[in-house]
Amino acid sequence: MLSQGCSIENVSRMVGHSNIKQTQHYAKILAKSVVDDYMRVGQSLIENTTP
């Protein structure tokens, strides 16, 4: 939901977290996942375009 533009406050309420810190924890995991995927795809593009 966060990656689709929902605010962290609303996501926190939707999933029933009693403290927004819980949601922030998962948001950090999401951010790391995005960076990991970005790096993986970038590396693949480099490997496939290098003569």
Biopython code that builds the backbone (N, CA, C, O; Angstrom):
import numpy as np
from Bio.PDB.StructureBuilder import StructureBuilder

atoms = [
    (1, "MET", "N", (0.824, -1.193, 0.000)),
    (1, "MET", "CA", (0.000, 0.000, 0.000)),
    (1, "MET", "C", (0.868, 1.256, 0.000)),
    (1, "MET", "O", (0.551, 2.246, -0.659)),
    (2, "LEU", "N", (1.972, 1.196, 0.753)),
    (2, "LEU", "CA", (2.867, 2.353, 0.792)),
    (2, "LEU", "C", (3.457, 2.632, -0.581)),
    (2, "LEU", "O", (3.570, 3.788, -0.989)),
    (3, "SER", "N", (3.832, 1.584, -1.290)),
    (3, "SER", "CA", (4.436, 1.768, -2.605)),
    (3, "SER", "C", (3.434, 2.287, -3.630)),
    (3, "SER", "O", (3.820, 2.760, -4.699)),
    (4, "GLN", "N", (2.152, 2.196, -3.302)),
    (4, "GLN", "CA", (1.114, 2.694, -4.201)),
    (4, "GLN", "C", (0.636, 4.096, -3.818)),
    (4, "GLN", "O", (-0.301, 4.620, -4.420)),
    (5, "GLY", "N", (1.280, 4.703, -2.816)),
    (5, "GLY", "CA", (0.995, 6.092, -2.482)),
    (5, "GLY", "C", (0.129, 6.333, -1.262)),
    (5, "GLY", "O", (-0.175, 7.485, -0.954)),
    (6, "CYS", "N", (-0.278, 5.298, -0.563)),
    (6, "CYS", "CA", (-1.057, 5.496, 0.663)),
    (6, "CYS", "C", (-0.155, 6.098, 1.744)),
    (6, "CYS", "O", (1.025, 5.759, 1.833)),
    (7, "SER", "N", (-0.698, 6.965, 2.540)),
    (7, "SER", "CA", (0.095, 7.547, 3.620)),
    (7, "SER", "C", (0.374, 6.494, 4.686)),
    (7, "SER", "O", (-0.414, 5.571, 4.892)),
    (8, "ILE", "N", (1.501, 6.649, 5.352)),
    (8, "ILE", "CA", (1.881, 5.678, 6.380)),
    (8, "ILE", "C", (0.876, 5.663, 7.525)),
    (8, "ILE", "O", (0.645, 4.618, 8.133)),
    (9, "GLU", "N", (0.280, 6.808, 7.822)),
    (9, "GLU", "CA", (-0.726, 6.876, 8.886)),
    (9, "GLU", "C", (-1.948, 6.035, 8.533)),
    (9, "GLU", "O", (-2.471, 5.302, 9.373)),
    (10, "ASN", "N", (-2.396, 6.145, 7.290)),
    (10, "ASN", "CA", (-3.575, 5.373, 6.882)),
    (10, "ASN", "C", (-3.272, 3.883, 6.806)),
    (10, "ASN", "O", (-4.098, 3.056, 7.193)),
    (11, "VAL", "N", (-2.096, 3.544, 6.310)),
    (11, "VAL", "CA", (-1.716, 2.133, 6.263)),
    (11, "VAL", "C", (-1.666, 1.572, 7.679)),
    (11, "VAL", "O", (-2.138, 0.462, 7.926)),
    (12, "SER", "N", (-1.103, 2.323, 8.598)),
    (12, "SER", "CA", (-1.016, 1.892, 9.989)),
    (12, "SER", "C", (-2.402, 1.572, 10.553)),
    (12, "SER", "O", (-2.594, 0.563, 11.231)),
    (13, "ARG", "N", (-3.342, 2.434, 10.264)),
    (13, "ARG", "CA", (-4.718, 2.207, 10.746)),
    (13, "ARG", "C", (-5.354, 0.996, 10.065)),
    (13, "ARG", "O", (-6.025, 0.189, 10.709)),
    (14, "MET", "N", (-5.134, 0.881, 8.752)),
    (14, "MET", "CA", (-5.752, -0.214, 7.991)),
    (14, "MET", "C", (-5.291, -1.582, 8.464)),
    (14, "MET", "O", (-6.081, -2.526, 8.513)),
    (15, "VAL", "N", (-4.008, -1.693, 8.816)),
    (15, "VAL", "CA", (-3.496, -2.994, 9.230)),
    (15, "VAL", "C", (-3.624, -3.228, 10.728)),
    (15, "VAL", "O", (-3.263, -4.294, 11.228)),
    (16, "GLY", "N", (-4.143, -2.226, 11.448)),
    (16, "GLY", "CA", (-4.431, -2.412, 12.859)),
    (16, "GLY", "C", (-3.257, -2.253, 13.806)),
    (16, "GLY", "O", (-3.299, -2.740, 14.936)),
    (17, "HIS", "N", (-2.209, -1.577, 13.356)),
    (17, "HIS", "CA", (-1.088, -1.344, 14.267)),
    (17, "HIS", "C", (-1.499, -0.342, 15.341)),
    (17, "HIS", "O", (-2.131, 0.672, 15.045)),
    (18, "SER", "N", (-1.142, -0.628, 16.572)),
    (18, "SER", "CA", (-1.479, 0.276, 17.671)),
    (18, "SER", "C", (-0.478, 1.415, 17.782)),
    (18, "SER", "O", (-0.732, 2.416, 18.452)),
    (19, "ASN", "N", (0.665, 1.253, 17.116)),
    (19, "ASN", "CA", (1.723, 2.253, 17.179)),
    (19, "ASN", "C", (2.305, 2.399, 15.780)),
    (19, "ASN", "O", (2.632, 1.400, 15.138)),
    (20, "ILE", "N", (2.435, 3.625, 15.304)),
    (20, "ILE", "CA", (2.944, 3.844, 13.945)),
    (20, "ILE", "C", (4.375, 3.344, 13.788)),
    (20, "ILE", "O", (4.821, 3.108, 12.666)),
    (21, "LYS", "N", (5.095, 3.180, 14.878)),
    (21, "LYS", "CA", (6.466, 2.646, 14.831)),
    (21, "LYS", "C", (6.472, 1.252, 14.198)),
    (21, "LYS", "O", (7.409, 0.897, 13.483)),
    (22, "GLN", "N", (5.429, 0.467, 14.459)),
    (22, "GLN", "CA", (5.332, -0.863, 13.841)),
    (22, "GLN", "C", (5.288, -0.730, 12.327)),
    (22, "GLN", "O", (5.977, -1.464, 11.618)),
    (23, "THR", "N", (4.495, 0.188, 11.833)),
    (23, "THR", "CA", (4.364, 0.396, 10.398)),
    (23, "THR", "C", (5.670, 0.923, 9.820)),
    (23, "THR", "O", (6.073, 0.525, 8.727)),
    (24, "GLN", "N", (6.329, 1.809, 10.545)),
    (24, "GLN", "CA", (7.605, 2.359, 10.076)),
    (24, "GLN", "C", (8.652, 1.255, 9.938)),
    (24, "GLN", "O", (9.490, 1.296, 9.037)),
    (25, "HIS", "N", (8.600, 0.280, 10.823)),
    (25, "HIS", "CA", (9.518, -0.852, 10.737)),
    (25, "HIS", "C", (9.353, -1.563, 9.392)),
    (25, "HIS", "O", (10.338, -1.847, 8.711)),
    (26, "TYR", "N", (8.116, -1.846, 9.015)),
    (26, "TYR", "CA", (7.851, -2.514, 7.750)),
    (26, "TYR", "C", (8.177, -1.608, 6.564)),
    (26, "TYR", "O", (8.584, -2.098, 5.511)),
    (27, "ALA", "N", (8.005, -0.312, 6.718)),
    (27, "ALA", "CA", (8.340, 0.621, 5.640)),
    (27, "ALA", "C", (9.839, 0.594, 5.369)),
    (27, "ALA", "O", (10.256, 0.732, 4.219)),
    (28, "LYS", "N", (10.648, 0.422, 6.394)),
    (28, "LYS", "CA", (12.099, 0.321, 6.199)),
    (28, "LYS", "C", (12.439, -0.943, 5.431)),
    (28, "LYS", "O", (13.319, -0.933, 4.571)),
    (29, "ILE", "N", (11.750, -2.022, 5.735)),
    (29, "ILE", "CA", (11.961, -3.269, 4.999)),
    (29, "ILE", "C", (11.592, -3.054, 3.541)),
    (29, "ILE", "O", (12.303, -3.514, 2.648)),
    (30, "LEU", "N", (10.492, -2.362, 3.292)),
    (30, "LEU", "CA", (10.057, -2.073, 1.934)),
    (30, "LEU", "C", (11.110, -1.246, 1.209)),
    (30, "LEU", "O", (11.441, -1.537, 0.059)),
    (31, "ALA", "N", (11.641, -0.215, 1.868)),
    (31, "ALA", "CA", (12.649, 0.633, 1.240)),
    (31, "ALA", "C", (13.875, -0.188, 0.860)),
    (31, "ALA", "O", (14.419, -0.011, -0.230)),
    (32, "LYS", "N", (14.315, -1.075, 1.732)),
    (32, "LYS", "CA", (15.472, -1.910, 1.419)),
    (32, "LYS", "C", (15.156, -2.825, 0.248)),
    (32, "LYS", "O", (16.007, -3.034, -0.617)),
    (33, "SER", "N", (13.974, -3.362, 0.205)),
    (33, "SER", "CA", (13.570, -4.239, -0.888)),
    (33, "SER", "C", (13.587, -3.486, -2.218)),
    (33, "SER", "O", (14.019, -4.027, -3.236)),
    (34, "VAL", "N", (13.122, -2.247, -2.208)),
    (34, "VAL", "CA", (13.110, -1.433, -3.423)),
    (34, "VAL", "C", (14.541, -1.189, -3.897)),
    (34, "VAL", "O", (14.829, -1.323, -5.086)),
    (35, "VAL", "N", (15.424, -0.837, -2.994)),
    (35, "VAL", "CA", (16.821, -0.592, -3.359)),
    (35, "VAL", "C", (17.456, -1.868, -3.901)),
    (35, "VAL", "O", (18.151, -1.833, -4.916)),
    (36, "ASP", "N", (17.225, -2.978, -3.240)),
    (36, "ASP", "CA", (17.781, -4.256, -3.698)),
    (36, "ASP", "C", (17.304, -4.587, -5.113)),
    (36, "ASP", "O", (18.104, -4.986, -5.960)),
    (37, "ASP", "N", (16.011, -4.424, -5.371)),
    (37, "ASP", "CA", (15.471, -4.704, -6.697)),
    (37, "ASP", "C", (16.042, -3.749, -7.735)),
    (37, "ASP", "O", (16.372, -4.160, -8.847)),
    (38, "TYR", "N", (16.158, -2.492, -7.378)),
    (38, "TYR", "CA", (16.705, -1.486, -8.293)),
    (38, "TYR", "C", (18.136, -1.844, -8.686)),
    (38, "TYR", "O", (18.495, -1.785, -9.861)),
    (39, "MET", "N", (18.939, -2.211, -7.712)),
    (39, "MET", "CA", (20.327, -2.574, -7.980)),
    (39, "MET", "C", (20.409, -3.829, -8.853)),
    (39, "MET", "O", (21.233, -3.908, -9.763)),
    (40, "ARG", "N", (19.554, -4.800, -8.569)),
    (40, "ARG", "CA", (19.548, -6.047, -9.340)),
    (40, "ARG", "C", (19.180, -5.778, -10.798)),
    (40, "ARG", "O", (19.833, -6.289, -11.707)),
    (41, "VAL", "N", (18.149, -4.989, -11.021)),
    (41, "VAL", "CA", (17.717, -4.676, -12.384)),
    (41, "VAL", "C", (18.770, -3.828, -13.090)),
    (41, "VAL", "O", (19.067, -4.055, -14.263)),
    (42, "GLY", "N", (19.330, -2.858, -12.387)),
    (42, "GLY", "CA", (20.383, -2.026, -12.972)),
    (42, "GLY", "C", (21.567, -2.857, -13.411)),
    (42, "GLY", "O", (22.095, -2.652, -14.504)),
    (43, "GLN", "N", (21.991, -3.781, -12.587)),
    (43, "GLN", "CA", (23.108, -4.651, -12.928)),
    (43, "GLN", "C", (22.772, -5.505, -14.146)),
    (43, "GLN", "O", (23.615, -5.705, -15.021)),
    (44, "SER", "N", (21.564, -5.999, -14.199)),
    (44, "SER", "CA", (21.132, -6.805, -15.342)),
    (44, "SER", "C", (21.162, -5.980, -16.629)),
    (44, "SER", "O", (21.585, -6.475, -17.674)),
    (45, "LEU", "N", (20.720, -4.740, -16.558)),
    (45, "LEU", "CA", (20.737, -3.873, -17.741)),
    (45, "LEU", "C", (22.158, -3.621, -18.207)),
    (45, "LEU", "O", (22.431, -3.636, -19.408)),
    (46, "ILE", "N", (23.060, -3.392, -17.277)),
    (46, "ILE", "CA", (24.460, -3.175, -17.614)),
    (46, "ILE", "C", (25.038, -4.408, -18.296)),
    (46, "ILE", "O", (25.713, -4.297, -19.320)),
    (47, "GLU", "N", (24.781, -5.555, -17.743)),
    (47, "GLU", "CA", (25.323, -6.802, -18.295)),
    (47, "GLU", "C", (24.767, -7.088, -19.682)),
    (47, "GLU", "O", (25.473, -7.641, -20.526)),
    (48, "ASN", "N", (23.528, -6.724, -19.928)),
    (48, "ASN", "CA", (22.897, -7.031, -21.214)),
    (48, "ASN", "C", (23.165, -5.992, -22.287)),
    (48, "ASN", "O", (22.836, -6.223, -23.450)),
    (49, "THR", "N", (23.757, -4.846, -21.932)),
    (49, "THR", "CA", (24.031, -3.821, -22.933)),
    (49, "THR", "C", (25.522, -3.629, -23.178)),
    (49, "THR", "O", (25.910, -2.862, -24.058)),
    (50, "THR", "N", (26.349, -4.307, -22.421)),
    (50, "THR", "CA", (27.790, -4.207, -22.599)),
    (50, "THR", "C", (28.204, -5.081, -23.778)),
    (50, "THR", "O", (27.871, -6.265, -23.821)),
    (51, "PRO", "N", (28.946, -4.488, -24.757)),
    (51, "PRO", "CA", (29.344, -5.289, -25.935)),
    (51, "PRO", "C", (30.325, -6.386, -25.595)),
    (51, "PRO", "O", (30.746, -7.135, -26.477)),
]
sb = StructureBuilder()
sb.init_structure("model")
sb.init_model(0)
sb.init_chain("A")
sb.init_seg("    ")
for serial, (resi, resn, name, xyz) in enumerate(atoms, 1):
    if name == "N":
        sb.init_residue(resn, " ", resi, " ")
    sb.init_atom(name, np.array(xyz, "f"), 0.0, 1.0, " ", f" {name:<3s}", serial, name[0])
structure = sb.get_structure()
